[in-house]
Amino acid sequence: MIPILILAAGASSRMRGTDKLLEDVNGQPLLSRQIGIASTLTSDIRVALPPAPHPRYACLDSTPAQAIPVPDADEGMGASIRTLFATLEPTISHAMLLLGDLPDITADDLHAVENAVHTHPEALIWRGATDDGRGGHPIIFARALFPALCKLSGDDGGRDVVAAAGDKVHLVPLQGTRARRDLDTPEDWAAWRAARNST
């Protein structure tokens, strides 16, 4: 069972007063949706969150997800990643990292990336990608990379760790651009909803 580590500690500052992770997606907050699709793969779900109290904590109620507060969340994504990976027990061989703000990612996508661990065991990183080959999320890291991920700082989302893995990165194409489509502003959300309503 691969743990899923969800990044949800960011300030959502570009939303100008609202919280993108609490935006409604199919009748539930986006973060609740992410936890829901993660739970189809594993019951070991760890969510990086800002220090309590914070409205996002309610999204974990009645779910198997564990809140992992990030005291220095304002530092950037690196703080969340190192905090999450520091919680992993020595017996864990792989862990999946998932952004909290990808509204189009599906449970099938998570399963596809997990399956690649078994079909391409020579890799160290298995990464969801757009259908034209651009790397995105989710990303599974092998244990050999956990020490480097525990040392991240600033807004480093692990780019250097991925780059250093070289040809040990296996990309898993997912439909369209959903491996990379995050919605950071009210305008992004309005455009996304308009596109959905037009189909």
C-alpha positions as CSV (number, residue, x, y, z in Angstrom):
1,M,0.0,0.0,0.0
2,I,1.6,3.2,-1.2
3,P,1.0,6.2,1.1
4,I,-0.4,9.3,-0.7
5,L,1.0,12.6,0.4
6,I,-1.3,15.6,-0.5
7,L,0.1,19.1,-0.6
8,A,-2.5,21.4,0.8
9,A,-0.6,23.9,3.0
10,G,-0.3,26.8,0.6
11,A,-1.8,30.2,1.3
12,S,-4.0,30.3,-1.8
13,S,-2.9,34.0,-2.0
14,R,-3.7,34.5,-5.7
15,M,-7.4,33.7,-5.0
16,R,-7.8,37.2,-3.5
17,G,-9.7,36.2,-0.4
18,T,-11.1,32.8,-1.2
19,D,-9.5,29.4,-0.8
20,K,-9.0,27.4,-4.0
21,L,-8.9,24.1,-2.0
22,L,-12.4,24.8,-0.7
23,E,-13.8,25.6,-4.1
24,D,-16.8,23.5,-5.1
25,V,-16.0,20.6,-7.5
26,N,-19.0,18.3,-8.1
27,G,-20.7,19.3,-4.9
28,Q,-17.7,19.1,-2.5
29,P,-14.6,21.1,-1.7
30,L,-11.7,20.4,-4.0
31,L,-9.5,19.1,-1.1
32,S,-12.3,16.6,-0.1
33,R,-12.4,15.4,-3.7
34,Q,-8.6,14.8,-3.7
35,I,-8.9,12.8,-0.5
36,G,-11.7,10.8,-1.9
37,I,-9.9,9.7,-5.0
38,A,-6.8,9.0,-3.0
39,S,-8.8,6.7,-0.8
40,T,-9.6,4.4,-3.7
41,L,-5.9,3.6,-3.7
42,T,-4.9,3.5,-0.1
43,S,-6.1,4.3,3.5
44,D,-2.7,5.8,4.2
45,I,-3.3,9.4,3.2
46,R,-1.3,12.3,4.8
47,V,-2.3,15.8,4.1
48,A,0.1,18.8,4.6
49,L,-2.0,21.6,6.1
50,P,-1.4,25.1,7.5
51,P,-1.2,25.2,11.3
52,A,-4.6,24.8,13.0
53,P,-7.1,26.2,13.2
54,H,-7.9,26.3,9.5
55,P,-11.1,25.6,7.6
56,R,-9.3,22.9,5.5
57,Y,-9.1,20.6,8.4
58,A,-12.8,19.9,8.1
59,C,-12.2,18.2,4.7
60,L,-10.5,15.4,6.6
61,D,-13.5,14.6,8.8
62,S,-14.9,11.1,8.3
63,T,-12.0,10.2,6.0
64,P,-8.9,8.0,6.6
65,A,-6.7,11.1,6.0
66,Q,-4.2,12.2,8.6
67,A,-3.5,15.9,9.0
68,I,0.2,16.8,8.9
69,P,0.5,20.5,10.1
70,V,3.4,22.4,8.5
71,P,4.5,25.1,10.9
72,D,6.7,26.8,8.3
73,A,4.2,26.5,5.4
74,D,4.8,30.1,4.4
75,E,8.3,29.1,3.4
76,G,6.9,27.3,0.3
77,M,6.3,23.9,-1.1
78,G,9.7,22.6,0.0
79,A,8.6,22.8,3.6
80,S,5.5,20.8,3.0
81,I,7.3,18.1,1.0
82,R,10.1,17.6,3.6
83,T,7.5,17.6,6.4
84,L,5.4,14.9,4.7
85,F,8.3,12.7,3.8
86,A,9.8,13.0,7.3
87,T,6.6,11.2,8.6
88,L,7.2,8.0,6.5
89,E,8.2,4.9,8.4
90,P,11.4,3.0,7.4
91,T,9.3,0.1,6.1
92,I,7.7,2.3,3.3
93,S,9.4,1.7,0.0
94,H,7.5,4.2,-2.2
95,A,5.2,7.2,-1.7
96,M,2.9,9.2,-4.0
97,L,3.0,13.0,-3.9
98,L,-0.2,14.7,-5.1
99,L,-1.0,18.4,-5.5
100,G,-4.2,19.4,-3.7
101,D,-5.3,21.8,-6.5
102,L,-5.6,19.6,-9.6
103,P,-9.4,19.4,-10.2
104,D,-9.3,17.1,-13.2
105,I,-7.1,14.3,-11.8
106,T,-9.0,11.1,-11.4
107,A,-8.8,7.9,-9.4
108,D,-7.9,6.0,-12.6
109,D,-4.9,8.4,-13.0
110,L,-3.6,7.6,-9.6
111,H,-4.0,3.9,-10.3
112,A,-2.2,4.2,-13.7
113,V,0.8,5.8,-12.0
114,E,0.9,3.2,-9.3
115,N,0.7,0.4,-11.8
116,A,3.8,1.8,-13.6
117,V,5.8,1.0,-10.4
118,H,5.3,-2.6,-11.2
119,T,5.6,-2.5,-15.0
120,H,8.7,-0.3,-14.9
121,P,10.6,-1.3,-11.7
122,E,13.9,0.0,-13.0
123,A,12.7,3.6,-12.4
124,L,13.1,5.7,-9.3
125,I,10.3,8.2,-10.1
126,W,7.0,7.4,-11.8
127,R,5.3,10.6,-12.9
128,G,1.9,11.5,-14.4
129,A,2.3,13.6,-17.6
130,T,0.2,15.4,-20.1
131,D,-0.6,13.6,-23.3
132,D,2.1,15.6,-25.0
133,G,4.7,14.4,-22.6
134,R,5.1,17.3,-20.0
135,G,5.7,16.0,-16.5
136,G,3.1,16.7,-13.8
137,H,1.3,14.9,-10.9
138,P,0.9,12.6,-9.3
139,I,4.5,11.5,-8.7
140,I,5.7,8.4,-6.9
141,F,9.2,8.4,-5.4
142,A,11.2,5.4,-4.4
143,R,12.7,5.3,-0.9
144,A,16.2,6.0,-2.2
145,L,15.1,9.6,-2.9
146,F,13.4,10.2,0.5
147,P,16.5,11.6,2.1
148,A,16.9,14.3,-0.6
149,L,13.2,15.1,-0.3
150,C,13.5,15.6,3.4
151,K,16.1,18.3,2.8
152,L,14.0,20.5,0.5
153,S,13.6,24.2,1.3
154,G,11.9,27.3,-0.1
155,D,9.5,26.8,-2.9
156,D,11.4,23.9,-4.4
157,G,8.8,21.3,-5.3
158,G,11.4,18.6,-5.9
159,R,12.5,19.7,-9.3
160,D,16.2,19.1,-8.6
161,V,15.4,15.7,-7.2
162,V,13.5,14.8,-10.4
163,A,16.3,16.2,-12.6
164,A,19.0,14.3,-10.8
165,A,17.1,11.0,-11.4
166,G,17.8,11.5,-15.1
167,D,16.7,8.4,-17.1
168,K,15.2,6.8,-13.9
169,V,12.1,8.9,-14.4
170,H,9.2,7.1,-16.1
171,L,6.4,9.3,-17.4
172,V,2.8,8.0,-17.5
173,P,0.7,9.9,-20.0
174,L,-2.7,11.0,-18.6
175,Q,-5.5,12.4,-20.7
176,G,-5.2,16.0,-21.9
177,T,-3.5,18.4,-19.5
178,R,-5.0,17.2,-16.2
179,A,-1.6,16.2,-14.8
180,R,-0.7,19.9,-14.8
181,R,-3.9,21.9,-14.7
182,D,-4.0,23.7,-11.5
183,L,-6.4,26.6,-10.8
184,D,-4.7,29.5,-8.9
185,T,-7.0,32.5,-9.5
186,P,-10.7,33.3,-9.6
187,E,-10.3,33.8,-13.4
188,D,-8.8,30.3,-13.7
189,W,-11.8,28.8,-11.9
190,A,-14.3,30.8,-14.0
191,A,-12.7,29.6,-17.2
192,W,-12.5,26.0,-16.0
193,R,-16.2,26.0,-15.0
194,A,-17.2,27.7,-18.3
195,A,-15.4,25.0,-20.3
196,R,-17.0,22.2,-18.3
197,N,-20.5,23.7,-18.8
198,S,-20.0,24.0,-22.5
199,T,-19.3,20.3,-22.9
